[in-house]
Amino acid sequence: MSHDRFLRLVSQMDLGMQVSFSETYNIVSADFVWCGVPIVSSPDVPFVNPFCRVHPGDSSRALRVMGRAMRLKSLLCPLNSWMLGRCNSRALHEWESTLDS
């Protein structure tokens, strides 16, 4: 599936779950944030609001966090978008600093 088509599919979803044991920058989570869809992720994804993060092994808490993400969508989605932009800006700055040296 092309990325554009995937983004159209994601934009039709109610909620995303990307709870991983090890990914620190999950591109699928970023796609959900970009589309303004609530996302629940693991604590390792820095651009998802801490209120929407859950440890991968805690399924009962994951269910509660999913409900929270849906209830607070209008607040958390714009915040996630801001956090994603901030994370991307930092990464770009680090790359530019590395290339300059």
C-alpha positions in Angstrom: 0.0 0.0 0.0 1.4 3.4 -0.8 2.0 5.8 2.0 -0.7 8.2 0.8 -3.3 5.4 0.7 -2.2 4.3 4.1 -2.7 7.8 5.5 -6.2 7.9 4.0 -6.9 4.6 5.7 -5.5 5.8 9.1 -7.6 9.0 8.9 -10.7 6.9 8.9 -9.8 5.0 12.1 -11.1 5.9 15.6 -7.9 4.9 17.5 -4.4 3.6 16.9 -2.4 1.2 19.1 1.3 1.0 18.6 2.5 -0.5 21.9 6.0 -1.8 21.3 8.8 -3.1 23.6 11.6 -1.3 21.8 10.7 1.2 19.1 11.6 4.8 20.0 10.3 6.5 16.9 7.4 4.5 15.5 6.5 5.8 12.1 3.0 4.3 12.2 2.4 6.3 15.5 3.6 9.4 13.7 1.2 8.7 10.9 -1.7 8.5 13.4 -0.6 11.8 15.0 -0.3 13.4 11.5 -3.9 12.3 10.7 -5.2 13.6 14.0 -6.3 10.1 15.2 -5.8 9.3 18.9 -2.9 6.9 19.5 -1.9 4.7 22.4 1.8 3.8 22.4 4.5 2.6 24.7 6.6 4.9 26.9 9.4 4.8 24.4 7.6 7.0 21.8 8.5 10.6 22.9 5.9 12.4 20.8 2.9 10.7 22.2 1.5 12.4 25.3 2.3 10.5 28.5 -1.4 10.2 29.2 -1.6 7.9 26.2 1.4 5.7 26.9 1.2 2.3 28.4 3.7 -0.5 29.2 3.4 -3.3 26.6 2.7 -5.9 29.2 -0.2 -4.1 30.9 -3.3 -5.0 29.0 -5.8 -3.8 31.7 -4.2 -0.4 31.8 -4.1 -0.3 28.0 -7.8 -0.6 27.9 -8.2 2.4 30.3 -5.7 4.4 28.3 -7.6 3.6 25.1 -10.8 5.0 26.7 -8.9 8.1 27.9 -7.4 8.7 24.4 -10.9 8.6 22.9 -12.5 10.8 25.5 -9.8 13.5 25.4 -9.2 13.3 21.6 -9.8 17.0 21.1 -7.2 17.9 23.6 -4.6 15.2 23.1 -4.4 15.0 19.3 -3.3 18.6 18.9 -0.8 18.1 21.8 0.6 15.0 20.1 0.9 16.9 16.9 2.9 19.7 18.7 5.1 17.1 20.4 5.7 15.3 17.0 6.8 18.6 15.5 9.1 19.3 18.4 10.6 15.8 18.3 11.2 16.2 14.5 12.8 19.6 14.9 15.2 18.3 17.5 16.1 15.4 15.3 16.7 17.7 12.4 18.9 19.9 14.5 20.9 16.9 15.7 21.4 15.8 12.0 22.5 19.3 11.0 24.9 19.5 13.9 26.4 16.1 13.0 26.8 17.0 9.3 28.4 20.3 10.2 31.1 18.6 12.3 
